[in-house]
Amino acid sequence: MTIVERESRPEVLQMAPTARFGLARRIIRHRFDYLYVLPAMAVMLLVIAYPVYYTVYLSFFNTQPNLTFDQKEFVGLDNYTAVLQAESFHEATYNTIIWTGFSTVFAFAIGFAAALALNRQFTARGPLRGILLVPYVISAVAASYVWRWLFHSDFGVIGAVSVALGLTDHPINFLDDRSAVMPSLILVNIWKEFPFAMIMMLAGLQTVPDQLLRAARIDGASAWQRFWHVTVPHVHGVTLITVLLLLVNNLNSFTIPNVMTGGGPAGASEIWITHIYQLAFGRIRFGLASAYSVILFIIMMAAGYFYVRALTRGDRRAST
């Protein structure tokens, strides 16, 4: 737009200040409405904002193991440097990537496959849905203890059955072997999480128009072509949100690895969350654990950003 056109249209000159002060004016106009949410905001500041602030603050100090925070020593970025250079951080990072990647991919794949099967009409579909939901509704602590006994090298049912069937000569050390402990934990985590993916994808599959599927069938499309060209595009948004939620949940996983192995043997199953817990409450290094937590918080904020973008994509498309 040229200068002459802008001068001939005075409403354009008024758009900038209106847009600039529009938010402030709305806040002033609805200032009394914020009183209704003030108690909730106060609670959030107390239980979320202050702990986050104090964690960031504490990450710049070297804390004493005797828990006397008044003797803490300011060390700047030394805690962050120590965390990033520690061999335990590299091992925990590798374990976290393996844990998060395999758990997310296989939990989603199995959940999606179960959702595709349950989306069809067949006998006993209702009871089967209830059975498949059992892992999701069971307490994570109870499930971890049950699986720990199932994997026990001396008294575990899985080892005893494998020996009785002649599959192995002796019970397998699922949780005591460095090479077997992480796959065992990932298996338990997949078993616990796939019902969530199943529920999400089943809800998405029920939004796929039957008219399009019937039209594709009439046009001669195979089952795979109907799935890839009709079903997948319609559940793309649900798929993205489900994967991101599984990703965030796996990055925050604590109960299963902590209860079943506590990070062992020799740190073979230690991931970020369990390592932070050991630093803070095992070695009483709150400053170092706080720096570790800030690093994880930044990673989680990045994942949360993509989750919010995926969640609001439909709203942006509708507004345009």
C-alpha positions as CSV (number, residue, x, y, z in Angstrom):
1,M,0.0,0.0,0.0
2,T,1.4,3.4,-1.0
3,I,1.6,6.5,1.2
4,V,-1.2,8.1,-0.8
5,E,-3.4,5.2,-0.3
6,R,-2.7,5.1,3.4
7,E,-3.5,8.8,3.7
8,S,-6.7,8.3,1.8
9,R,-7.8,5.6,4.2
10,P,-7.6,7.0,7.8
11,E,-9.0,3.8,9.2
12,V,-5.6,2.1,8.5
13,L,-3.8,4.7,10.6
14,Q,-6.2,3.8,13.5
15,M,-5.5,0.1,13.3
16,A,-2.1,0.2,14.9
17,P,-2.9,1.9,18.1
18,T,-6.1,-0.1,18.4
19,A,-4.3,-3.3,18.1
20,R,-1.6,-2.1,20.4
21,F,-3.9,-1.2,23.2
22,G,-6.7,-3.7,22.5
23,L,-5.4,-6.2,25.0
24,A,-4.8,-3.6,27.8
25,R,-8.3,-2.2,27.2
26,R,-9.9,-5.7,27.5
27,I,-8.0,-6.4,30.7
28,I,-9.2,-3.1,32.2
29,R,-12.7,-3.6,31.0
30,H,-12.9,-7.1,32.6
31,R,-10.7,-6.3,35.6
32,F,-13.4,-7.5,38.1
33,D,-13.8,-10.8,36.3
34,Y,-10.3,-11.7,37.2
35,L,-11.3,-11.7,40.9
36,Y,-13.1,-15.0,40.2
37,V,-9.9,-16.8,39.1
38,L,-7.7,-15.0,41.6
39,P,-7.9,-17.9,44.2
40,A,-6.9,-20.5,41.5
41,M,-4.1,-18.2,40.3
42,A,-2.8,-17.9,43.9
43,V,-2.8,-21.7,44.3
44,M,-0.9,-22.1,41.0
45,L,1.6,-19.5,42.0
46,L,2.1,-21.3,45.3
47,V,2.4,-24.9,44.1
48,I,3.8,-24.3,40.6
49,A,5.5,-20.9,40.0
50,Y,7.4,-20.8,43.3
51,P,8.8,-24.3,43.1
52,V,9.9,-23.6,39.6
53,Y,11.5,-20.3,40.6
54,Y,13.3,-21.9,43.6
55,T,14.6,-24.8,41.6
56,V,16.1,-22.4,39.1
57,Y,17.5,-20.3,41.9
58,L,18.9,-23.3,43.7
59,S,20.6,-24.6,40.5
60,F,23.2,-21.8,40.8
61,F,24.3,-22.9,44.3
62,N,26.4,-25.7,45.8
63,T,24.3,-27.1,48.7
64,Q,25.6,-28.9,51.7
65,P,24.7,-32.5,52.4
66,N,23.6,-31.6,55.9
67,L,20.6,-29.8,54.5
68,T,21.6,-26.4,55.9
69,F,20.6,-24.2,53.0
70,D,21.9,-21.1,54.7
71,Q,25.4,-22.4,54.0
72,K,24.9,-22.8,50.3
73,E,27.7,-21.4,48.1
74,F,27.0,-19.5,44.8
75,V,28.8,-21.3,42.0
76,G,27.1,-19.8,38.9
77,L,26.9,-22.2,36.0
78,D,29.2,-24.8,37.5
79,N,26.3,-27.2,38.3
80,Y,25.2,-27.1,34.7
81,T,28.7,-27.7,33.5
82,A,29.1,-30.6,36.0
83,V,25.9,-32.2,34.8
84,L,26.6,-31.9,31.1
85,Q,30.1,-33.3,31.6
86,A,29.3,-36.2,33.9
87,E,29.4,-39.7,32.5
88,S,26.3,-40.6,34.4
89,F,24.4,-37.9,32.5
90,H,25.4,-39.3,29.2
91,E,24.4,-42.8,30.2
92,A,21.1,-41.6,31.6
93,T,20.5,-39.6,28.4
94,Y,21.1,-42.6,26.3
95,N,18.8,-44.7,28.5
96,T,16.1,-42.0,28.4
97,I,16.2,-41.8,24.6
98,I,16.0,-45.6,24.3
99,W,13.2,-45.8,26.9
100,T,11.2,-42.9,25.5
101,G,11.6,-43.8,21.8
102,F,10.7,-47.5,22.0
103,S,8.0,-47.0,24.6
104,T,6.3,-44.3,22.5
105,V,6.6,-46.0,19.2
106,F,5.4,-49.5,20.3
107,A,2.7,-48.3,22.7
108,F,1.2,-46.2,19.9
109,A,1.6,-48.9,17.3
110,I,-0.1,-51.6,19.5
111,G,-2.7,-49.1,20.7
112,F,-3.5,-48.1,17.1
113,A,-3.8,-51.7,16.0
114,A,-6.1,-52.5,18.9
115,A,-8.2,-49.5,18.1
116,L,-8.5,-50.6,14.5
117,A,-9.6,-54.1,15.6
118,L,-12.1,-52.7,18.2
119,N,-13.6,-50.3,15.7
120,R,-15.2,-53.2,13.9
121,Q,-18.5,-54.8,14.9
122,F,-18.0,-58.3,16.3
123,T,-19.2,-60.5,19.2
124,A,-17.8,-59.7,22.7
125,R,-16.3,-56.4,21.6
126,G,-17.5,-54.7,24.8
127,P,-15.8,-57.2,27.2
128,L,-12.6,-57.2,25.1
129,R,-12.5,-53.4,25.4
130,G,-12.8,-53.7,29.2
131,I,-10.0,-56.4,29.3
132,L,-7.6,-54.3,27.3
133,L,-8.2,-51.3,29.5
134,V,-7.1,-53.2,32.6
135,P,-3.4,-52.3,32.3
136,Y,-4.2,-48.6,32.1
137,V,-6.5,-48.5,35.2
138,I,-4.1,-50.6,37.4
139,S,-2.0,-48.6,39.8
140,A,1.5,-48.1,38.4
141,V,3.1,-49.1,41.8
142,A,1.0,-52.3,42.0
143,A,1.7,-53.2,38.4
144,S,5.5,-52.6,38.9
145,Y,5.6,-54.9,42.0
146,V,3.6,-57.6,40.1
147,W,5.9,-57.5,37.1
148,R,9.0,-57.4,39.4
149,W,7.9,-60.7,40.8
150,L,7.1,-62.1,37.4
151,F,10.6,-61.2,36.3
152,H,12.3,-62.5,39.4
153,S,15.3,-64.6,38.6
154,D,14.7,-67.2,41.3
155,F,10.9,-67.2,42.0
156,G,9.5,-65.5,38.8
157,V,6.7,-67.2,36.9
158,I,8.2,-66.3,33.5
159,G,11.6,-67.9,34.3
160,A,10.0,-71.0,35.7
161,V,7.7,-71.5,32.7
162,S,10.6,-71.0,30.3
163,V,12.6,-73.7,32.1
164,A,9.6,-76.0,32.3
165,L,9.0,-75.7,28.6
166,G,12.6,-76.3,27.8
167,L,13.1,-72.9,26.3
168,T,16.0,-72.1,28.6
169,D,18.3,-74.1,30.8
170,H,18.0,-71.7,33.7
171,P,15.7,-68.8,34.6
172,I,16.6,-65.5,32.8
173,N,17.9,-62.6,34.8
174,F,15.5,-60.0,33.4
175,L,16.2,-57.3,36.0
176,D,19.7,-58.3,37.1
177,D,21.3,-58.3,33.7
178,R,22.5,-55.0,32.2
179,S,21.6,-56.1,28.7
180,A,18.1,-57.3,29.6
181,V,16.9,-54.8,32.2
182,M,16.0,-52.0,29.8
183,P,14.0,-54.1,27.3
184,S,12.2,-55.7,30.3
185,L,11.2,-52.3,31.7
186,I,10.2,-51.0,28.2
187,L,8.0,-54.1,27.8
188,V,6.2,-53.3,31.1
189,N,5.8,-49.6,30.1
190,I,4.3,-50.5,26.7
191,W,1.9,-52.9,28.5
192,K,0.9,-50.1,30.8
193,E,0.5,-47.3,28.2
194,F,-0.9,-48.9,25.0
195,P,-4.5,-48.7,26.3
196,F,-4.2,-44.9,26.4
197,A,-3.2,-44.9,22.7
198,M,-6.0,-47.3,22.0
199,I,-8.6,-45.0,23.6
200,M,-7.4,-41.9,21.8
201,M,-7.2,-43.6,18.4
202,L,-10.5,-45.3,18.8
203,A,-12.1,-42.0,19.4
204,G,-10.4,-40.6,16.3
205,L,-11.4,-43.6,14.2
206,Q,-15.1,-43.0,15.0
207,T,-14.9,-39.6,13.4
208,V,-13.9,-41.0,10.0
209,P,-17.0,-40.7,7.7
210,D,-18.5,-44.0,6.6
211,Q,-19.6,-42.4,3.3
212,L,-16.0,-41.9,2.3
213,L,-15.0,-45.5,3.2
214,R,-17.9,-46.9,1.3
215,A,-17.2,-44.6,-1.7
216,A,-13.6,-45.7,-1.7
217,R,-14.7,-49.4,-1.6
218,I,-17.0,-48.9,-4.5
219,D,-14.2,-47.2,-6.5
220,G,-12.2,-50.4,-6.0
221,A,-9.8,-49.2,-3.3
222,S,-8.1,-52.0,-1.4
223,A,-8.2,-52.2,2.4
224,W,-4.7,-50.7,2.6
225,Q,-5.6,-47.9,0.2
226,R,-8.7,-47.1,2.2
227,F,-6.7,-47.0,5.4
228,W,-3.8,-44.9,4.0
229,H,-5.8,-42.4,1.9
230,V,-9.0,-42.1,4.0
231,T,-8.5,-43.2,7.6
232,V,-4.9,-41.8,8.2
233,P,-5.6,-38.2,7.0
234,H,-8.7,-38.0,9.2
235,V,-6.9,-39.2,12.4
236,H,-3.7,-37.2,11.7
237,G,-4.5,-34.6,14.4
238,V,-5.4,-37.3,17.0
239,T,-2.3,-39.2,16.1
240,L,0.0,-36.2,16.6
241,I,-1.5,-35.3,20.0
242,T,-1.4,-39.0,21.2
243,V,2.2,-39.3,20.2
244,L,3.2,-36.1,21.9
245,L,1.3,-37.0,25.1
246,L,3.0,-40.4,25.2
247,L,6.4,-38.7,24.6
248,V,5.9,-36.3,27.4
249,N,4.6,-39.0,29.7
250,N,7.6,-41.3,29.0
251,L,10.1,-38.4,29.6
252,N,8.5,-38.0,33.0
253,S,8.2,-41.7,33.8
254,F,9.4,-42.5,37.3
255,T,7.3,-45.2,39.0
256,I,8.1,-48.3,36.8
257,P,11.9,-47.9,36.6
258,N,12.2,-46.7,40.3
259,V,10.0,-49.5,41.8
260,M,11.3,-52.3,39.6
261,T,15.0,-51.6,39.6
262,G,15.8,-48.2,41.2
263,G,18.1,-47.5,38.3
264,G,20.1,-50.6,38.6
265,P,22.0,-52.8,38.0
266,A,24.9,-50.4,38.0
267,G,22.9,-47.6,36.4
268,A,21.8,-49.6,33.4
269,S,18.2,-48.6,33.8
270,E,18.7,-45.1,35.1
271,I,16.9,-42.4,33.2
272,W,16.7,-38.7,33.7
273,I,13.9,-38.7,36.3
274,T,15.4,-41.5,38.5
275,H,18.8,-39.9,38.2
276,I,17.5,-36.6,39.5
277,Y,15.8,-38.4,42.4
278,Q,19.0,-40.2,43.3
279,L,21.0,-37.0,43.2
280,A,18.5,-35.1,45.3
281,F,17.5,-37.6,47.9
282,G,20.2,-40.3,47.6
283,R,23.3,-38.1,47.5
284,I,21.7,-35.0,49.0
285,R,23.0,-32.8,46.1
286,F,20.0,-30.5,45.7
287,G,21.9,-27.8,43.7
288,L,23.1,-30.4,41.2
289,A,19.7,-32.0,41.0
290,S,18.1,-28.6,40.5
291,A,20.4,-27.9,37.5
292,Y,19.5,-31.3,36.1
293,S,15.8,-30.5,36.6
294,V,16.1,-27.1,34.8
295,I,17.7,-28.9,31.8
296,L,14.8,-31.4,31.8
297,F,12.3,-28.5,32.2
298,I,13.6,-26.8,29.1
299,I,13.3,-30.0,27.1
300,M,9.7,-30.5,28.4
301,M,8.8,-26.9,27.6
302,A,9.9,-27.5,24.0
303,A,7.8,-30.7,23.8
304,G,4.9,-28.7,25.4
305,Y,5.2,-26.0,22.7
306,F,4.8,-28.6,19.9
307,Y,1.8,-30.1,21.8
308,V,0.1,-26.7,22.1
309,R,0.7,-26.0,18.4
310,A,-0.8,-29.4,17.4
311,L,-3.7,-28.8,19.8
312,T,-4.6,-25.4,18.3
313,R,-3.9,-26.1,14.7
314,G,-7.6,-26.9,14.0
315,D,-8.6,-23.6,15.7
316,R,-6.2,-21.6,13.5
317,R,-7.5,-23.3,10.4
318,A,-11.1,-22.6,11.4
319,S,-10.4,-19.0,12.0
320,T,-8.9,-18.5,8.5
